[in-house]
């Protein structure tokens, strides 16, 4: 096996040299691409050779297999495995385990290949991580070079458990105030049997921050940002996750105020009911949009200016008087409906609206958070989601946005570990003195220093100061 590996690596060296000196160096970018492909093919061949050698060693280890109760039933049943190197063709023997009364591929256990899996875990990581940012089809094309389908990407997303980003430090922070932004995205859903019409799903998002960094006047950014969604879109579970994070991350007894910025939705008002220091604040974007839209229904009446002054003065009676005056001059039922709807919004959220205008707190960014975290992937393009796919991927996207990293171990969670002692002992014995690289010692240099090419390269070296000084 070692001789074969050495021959494979020597062949790679010859290929690279030939390509470089047969005109390849004139197009360095294409040369790098060609060499990368050669390296991948070489690495694949090496891995397949090692795998084959291990399979043969297990087959020859009759004493060890007898101790484990393993009886050889079938030789060289090949398995294809998609990896970052490409598709590997791996031969392995099939055994009957008489102790546990089951049939197994021992080499799969030794090399960490999960049962029935045709995708390597690291490639699975690449597929899923990319899918949190781009479409399933693009993810498959980028990670596998088009050898895998978008359905494969979706299937691997479903194999991961729900993941939450843990706080960076076990020590709780001492923070005076927190700002929480709550809003929702509206994702288009697939309709059964391709029915016509639109269907959407509300995806609530909560973002916890330690305030706003305003040093850059043109671009403000939140501090200590952590996003939350619930895989089943349950707002009660969503707020429970937020509460758990607050308890883990901050000394909540020292947090004087927790400002919750929202658009007045009932699920937002019900958030953090167990925290007495919460203060609800109307999101500035939604408030401005509602006031301006209502004012436009009554041109020339300075509704926006008058309503805004009543809010700043905390004069609820004056605001009611303004609406009553508009009701008296309403021209039709449509205008009366606008007044009724705005009055319900204004007085139903009066305290939150007053807080937005009068408290000295940072501006809201609920819409921006939803746009950046959710809409960019789930609702901006004409996509159609299944409920399970939307919930799972939204959770994973938030995990990645929070700085979490999906790993191969995440796919192995819950995997039953068997034959571990035999695998550990066998691997140790198999690699001891396995590779002898002395075959490369004494090899003649690849390049002829007296060749025309080498003379030309040396010539370039002597004039480097002239060319690049």
C-alpha positions, 0 to 999 in steps of 0.5 A: 500500500505504501509503495502505491501511495508513493507512486501516486504522489510521484505521478502528481509531481510529474503532471504538475511539472509537465503542465507548468513547463509546456506553456501552463506558466503563461496562464497562471490562473488556469494552471492553478485550476488544473493543478488543484483538480490534479491534487484532488484526484491524487488525494482521492486515489490516496484515500481509496488506496488507504481504505482498500489497504485497511479493508484487506488488513481487517480481512487478514486479522482473523484472530482479532475478528474471531475475538469480536465474533465477526464472520466474513460473509461477502468481500469488496462490496463497494460504496460511493461516498461524496466528499469535498475531494469528489466521489470516492469508491470505497470497497469494504467487506461485509461481516456477520456479528454473531455476538450481537446477531447483526450484519455490519460493515466494520470498516464503516465503523472504523472510518466514521461513515454513518449507516446508509449515508452517501454524503461525507459529513464535511460536505454535508456541512458545506451544503447546509451552511451555504443553504442558509445564505443561497438557494438549495440549487446554488448550494449543491452547485457550489459545494459538490460541483453539481453532482448533488441535487437540491433535494439532497441539500434539503434532506441534510438540513432536516438531519440536523437538530435545532441549535442555539448559539451559547453565550461566549462566556460563562461569566454573566455581564453587568449591563445597565440596559438592554434593547430588544427588537421584535418583528416578523417576516412573511414568507411565501408558502407552497400550496397543496396540489399547486393551487392558485393564489398566495399563502404566507407564513409569519416568522417572528424574530427577536433580536437582543442587543446591548444598545447601539454603537453611534460612533460612526454618524453614517452607519450605526450598529447594534452591540452584543447582538443575538437573534432568535426564531422558533422552529415551529413559529411558536411565540411563547417558546420563542420568548422562553428562549430569549428569557433563557439567554438573558438569564445565562448571559446577564446579571438580570438583577442589575439590568435596570431597563429592558426596552422592547421595540415593536410594532404593537403586535400582541405577541410582542406585548406578551414578551418577557412578562416575568421581567418587571423592568421591561419597557415597551417602545413603538418602533419608529419606522412603523409609527412614522409610516402609520402617522404619515399614511393617516395624515395623507388621507386628510390633506391640508389639515396638518394632521401629522404635526398636530398628532405628533405634538399631542404625543410629545405632550402626552396629551391623550385628550388632545389627540382624541379631540383631533380625531373627533374633529376629523370625524366631524368633517369626514366626507364618506364612510371610507374616511370614517373607517380610516379614523376608526382604524388609526384611533384604535392603533393610537390609543391601543398603543398610547404608552408605547408611542409616547415612550418612542417620542419622549424617552432618550433611547436609540432609534429602532431597527426592527425592520432592518433586523428582519430584512438582514436576518430573514427577508434576504433569504426567505421572502425577498425572492419568489420562493415557495416554502414548506412549513418544516423546511422554513422553520428548520432553515430559519433556525439554522440561518439564525444560528449562523448569523449569531456566529455559530458554526455547523460542524461534522459532529452535529451530524453525528449526534445521536449516532450509536458508537459500536466496535469502538475498542476494536477500531481504536486498537486496529487503527493504532496497529495499522498506522504504526510504521505504515509509511516509509518515505525514504523512497524519495531520498536521493531523488534527482532534482526536478528542474535542470538549473542549466536549462533555458527556462531556469536561466530565463527565470534567474534573469528575471530575478536579477532585474527585479529592482528595475521592474518593480522598484 
